[in-house]
Amino acid sequence: MKGAHQAGVPDAKQAIRERVWDRLRHEGASSDPHGRIPDFLGATLAAQRLAALPAWQQAHVIKANPDRAQLPVRARALSEGKVVYMAVPKLADPLPFFRLDPDELDGEPEALAAHRTADMVAPKVAISDLQTIDLVVCGSVAVNLAGVRIGKGAGYSDIEVALLIQAGRLDPRTTIVTTVHHLQVIDEPLPHEEHDFTVDYVVTPNEVICCGPPQRPTGVVWRALDPDKIAAIPVLAQQWARGVRRGPEP
């Protein structure tokens, strides 16, 4: 049995991804190949602009994606003494998050914030051992002015947010931000599914865009996941085996 999708939505999302990847490459804003969260020109400036937001300044614990585009965000957080949680690749570990605490780790913030370094030096932790998240920073391929975002297509960011909300480590009202190049901001409706979260702010090297009312899942939307995806993510597989299913089932 396959996970349920609104008819045509996956294809529509992929067409938008391809369009944005092509635009970034054509304009010289990113040299990353298709299939990734683009490491965009001006990522450091976007991180600086993000750091001026009250939501950032008041946050002590941040959940951030591991992509290179958000490396300046993670490095800045560590340099300011914030704790950063970053997902293990594909959530493929019973302990699915790295804990980056500048008080516990030796090294320069930029080096510690790199995914490969975290994999070597940062402890992995269970969701139940995470502190409460004050702010989420995510990567996007495309995002619109209402805060609807499209990732690279694997769905891990949505699963991470759903798991954290379900576990009480993330409040559905907690601020979520994405940093992107302005060419990734789409001034048109974007396809949005039940399991997708929206962002509160879009931060580019040039501006901060305040988006509409947030849309967040209350937990894992099981019917959006196929059995292979559930089996590949230990936390989901364990919950499924125990019958811990708060969302719609496949």
N, C-alpha and C positions, 0 to 999 in steps of 0.2 A: 504494500500500500504506500503510495507516495504522499508527501505533504501537500496540503491543499493550497492553491494559489488562486487569486482572482484571474479570470481568463485573460490571457494576453499580457499580464503585468510583467512577468519576468522578461519577456521579449522587449517590451517597451522600455524597461529599465536598462537593458543591455544596449539598446539603440542610443540612449542618452549617454551612457558611459562612453561608447565608441566616439560619439560626437565630441564630447569634452576632451577625451584623450587626444583626438586628432587636432582639436583647436589649440590645446596647450603645446603640443609639439610644433605645430605650424607657426605659432607666435613666439616660440623660443622660451616659453614659461616653464617647461618641464621636459627633461629628456628621458624620463622613465618610460619603459614600454607599457603597452596596454596590459591590463590585468592587475595593476597596483593602485594603491592610494598614492596619487602623484606627489613626488617631492618637488614642490613648486618654488619658483623664484620669489624671494622675499619672505620665506618661512620665518626667518629670524625677526623680521619687522612685524610680522603678524603676532609672534610670541610676545614681543614688546608691547604691542597694542592690547593684547589680551591681559597682560599684567597690570594694565591701568584700570581694569574693571573692578568695581567693588566686590563682585562675586569671587574674583581671583584673590584679591587682597585679604578677604575674610576667610578663605579656605585654608585649612591645615592638612587635609587629606584629599588627594586627587586620584582619580582613576583615569588613566590615559592609554591610548592605543600605542602599539609598539612600532608603528611605521616611521620611516625616516622623516617624513614631512613634519611630524610632531616632535622630533628630537629636540629642537630649540625650546619647546614648551616644557618637556620633561626636565631638561637641563636647568632651565630657569627655576622650575619648582624646587629642585634639589638645592640649587644655590641659595634659595630663600628659606631653606629649612623645612620644606613641606615633605610629607610622606607621599610617595607615588606608588600606586598599584598598577601593574601592567600585566596583561594576560599572557600566559604561557601559549606558545604557538598552537593554534587550532584547539585550544583548551584541552589538549590531549594528555592531561595528567590529572590524577585525583586531587592534586594540590594545584589548582588552575591559575594562580596569580603569583607573580613575583612581587615581593615587598622591597621597595627601595626606600630606605630610611637613611638620610644623610648623617644621622647621629650614630648609626650602626655600621656604616660602610666607609672604607677608606678609598679615596680617589677623587679625581676632578669630576665635577657634576656632569660635564658633557660626556666623559668616558663612561661613567656609571649609567647614564641615561641611554646609552646605546644598547640595543637589544642583545647583541652578542655578549657584551660585558655582563649584563644582568643575568644572562643564562649561566655564566660562570661563577658569579660572586653573590648574587642576591638569593635569599631563601625563598622557597616556594611555600605558599600558605593556602589552607582551605578557606572556602568562602566564610565559614563560621568564625574564622580567626581574623577576618578583616575588621579594621576599624570602620566606623560610619563614614561614608564618602561625602565630602562637602561639595565637590565639583567634578564633573565629568568632562573630559576633553576627548573628542573623537575626530578621526579623519573622515574625509568624504571624497568621492569622485565628483559629485554634483550636489548642489543644495539650492533651494529657492528662497524667496523672501519670506515665505511662511514658515520656514524652518524644516520643510520636508527634505530629507537627504537621501542620497543613493550612495551606498558603499561600493566595494569592488565586487560584490556578488556572493561572497561566501556566507554572510549572515552572522558572523561571530560577534560583531559589536552589538547587534540586537539581542543575541542570546546572553551575552555578558550582562547587559543592562537588565534584562528580564530576570536572570538569576539573582542579581544583587537586590532588585526590588523585592523579589519573592522571599529572600532571606532577611529582609529588613535592614540591609546594609546601605541601601540607597532609597531615599524618599522619592516618590513619583514627582514631587515638586522641586527636587534638587536641580539646580541649573546645569544644563548641558550645552557645551560650546563646541563648534567646529572651526578649525583654522584652515583656510583655503586661499587660492589665488582668485582674483576677481573674475577671471575667465571661467571659473567653476561655478559661479553664481548664476542661476538660470531664472530669468524673469518670466516664468510661465508655470502652470501647474505641473507637478511631478507625480507619478504613480506612487501610491502609498497603500501598504497592506496592514492587516491587523497587528502583526508582530513588530512593525516598524515604529521606532521612536522619532520624535522631532527634536530639533535643537532650539534653544532659547536665543542664542546669539550666533551669528556668523561673523567671524573676524578675518579680515583680509589685511594685507600689508598697508592698505589705504584707508580702511574704514571699519566701523563696527555696525552691524545690522541687527537691530532688535526685531525678533520674529514674533509670530502670533502665539496664541495660547498653546501650551505644550500638549502633546499627545504621547502617552506612555502606556505600555502594557502593564498589567497588574502582576504578571508572572509569565512563565514560559507558555507560549501558545503551541501546544503539542501538535495540533493538526497542521501546523506549518512545517513540521519536521518529518522527514522520512526515517524509517527504521535504521538505515545505514548511518545517518547523521547522529541519531540518538546513541547508537552503539559505539561510535567513534569518540564521543565525549563522555569520559567516565562519570562526571557529575550528573549528566542527564541519564546515563544508563543506570546509575545507582538509584536515582529518584524514580525512574520508570519501574525498576524491579521492586522497589518498596511501595509503589503505588502513590508516591508523593506527586500528585498531578493536580494542580490548581487551575490550570488553563484548559481550553478546549482540547480534546484528545484527537489523534489522527483518525 
